[in-house]
Amino acid sequence: MPTALLIVDHGSRREEANQMLHGVGDILRRARPDVIVHVAHMELAEPTIRQGIDACVCEGASEIIVHPYMLSPGRHATEDIPRMATEAGAAYPDVHIRVTEPLGLHEKLCEVILQRAGL
């Protein structure tokens, strides 16, 4: 059964900020064409988490992995997004939904910082 990856950021009133997440989704789709990939915003913009989960299910996902696209394990990543994903997933009792940790500490993120700094 297909697995889906739903990348969730905070959401912004600035459309260019919201569009960046769509770019992340595009990169992930190219990297893993075998995985259903959708993006969603926690608030302030669409698609919402509910819309993202609906889209994953419509494409046949039996498992949805929700990834908070946030750096730290703050309230949104550890409480709000898991709660919202659980609420949205209640409409699909046969679909397994799990939420990952946010980006957090990772060598690859530090490599990006050094690259952006030109070091």
C-alpha positions in Angstrom: 0.0 0.0 0.0 1.3 3.5 -0.8 3.0 5.7 1.8 2.5 9.4 1.8 4.7 12.2 3.2 2.9 15.3 4.3 5.3 18.2 4.9 3.8 20.8 7.2 5.1 24.3 8.0 3.5 27.1 10.0 2.0 29.0 7.1 2.4 32.7 6.4 0.5 35.7 5.2 3.3 36.1 2.6 2.6 34.0 -0.4 6.3 33.7 -1.3 6.9 32.1 2.0 4.1 29.6 1.4 5.4 28.8 -2.1 8.8 27.8 -0.7 7.1 24.7 0.9 5.8 23.7 -2.5 9.4 23.8 -3.8 10.4 21.5 -1.0 7.6 19.1 -2.0 8.8 19.2 -5.6 12.3 18.3 -4.6 11.0 15.4 -2.4 8.8 14.1 -5.3 11.9 14.0 -7.6 14.0 12.3 -4.9 11.3 9.7 -4.1 8.9 9.2 -6.9 7.6 6.1 -5.1 6.2 8.2 -2.3 3.1 10.3 -2.4 4.2 13.8 -1.3 2.0 16.7 -0.4 2.5 19.9 1.6 0.3 21.8 4.1 0.3 24.7 6.3 -0.6 24.6 10.0 -2.5 28.0 9.8 -2.8 31.2 7.8 -2.8 29.5 4.3 -4.0 26.6 2.3 -3.7 23.7 1.9 -4.5 23.0 5.5 -3.4 19.9 7.3 -6.9 18.4 6.8 -6.7 19.2 3.0 -3.2 17.7 2.9 -4.4 14.5 4.5 -7.4 14.3 2.3 -5.1 14.7 -0.8 -2.9 11.9 0.4 -5.8 9.6 1.0 -7.3 10.5 -2.4 -4.1 9.3 -4.0 -4.4 5.9 -2.2 -2.1 6.3 0.9 -2.6 3.7 3.6 0.1 5.4 5.7 0.8 9.1 6.0 4.0 10.4 7.6 3.5 14.0 8.7 6.8 15.9 9.0 6.8 19.3 10.8 9.0 21.5 8.6 10.3 23.4 11.6 13.7 23.6 13.2 12.9 23.1 16.9 10.6 20.9 18.9 8.4 23.7 20.0 4.7 23.6 20.8 3.6 23.7 17.1 5.8 20.7 16.2 5.2 18.6 19.3 1.5 19.5 20.1 -0.4 21.4 17.5 0.6 19.6 14.4 0.2 16.1 15.9 -3.2 17.1 17.3 -4.4 18.6 14.0 -3.1 15.5 12.1 -4.9 13.2 14.4 -8.2 15.1 14.2 -8.0 15.2 10.4 -7.1 11.5 10.2 -10.1 10.5 12.3 -12.1 10.5 9.1 -9.9 7.7 7.8 -9.7 5.0 10.5 -7.9 2.5 8.1 -5.1 5.0 7.4 -2.1 5.0 9.7 -0.8 8.5 10.5 2.4 9.3 12.4 4.2 12.5 13.0 8.0 12.8 12.9 10.2 15.0 14.9 11.0 18.4 13.4 14.3 19.1 11.6 16.2 19.7 14.8 19.9 19.1 15.1 21.5 17.4 12.0 24.8 17.6 10.3 23.2 18.2 7.0 21.5 21.3 8.3 24.8 22.6 9.6 26.4 21.9 6.1 23.7 24.1 4.6 24.4 26.9 7.1 28.1 26.8 6.2 27.4 26.7 2.5 25.0 29.7 2.7 27.6 31.6 4.8 30.2 30.9 2.1 32.5 29.0 4.6 
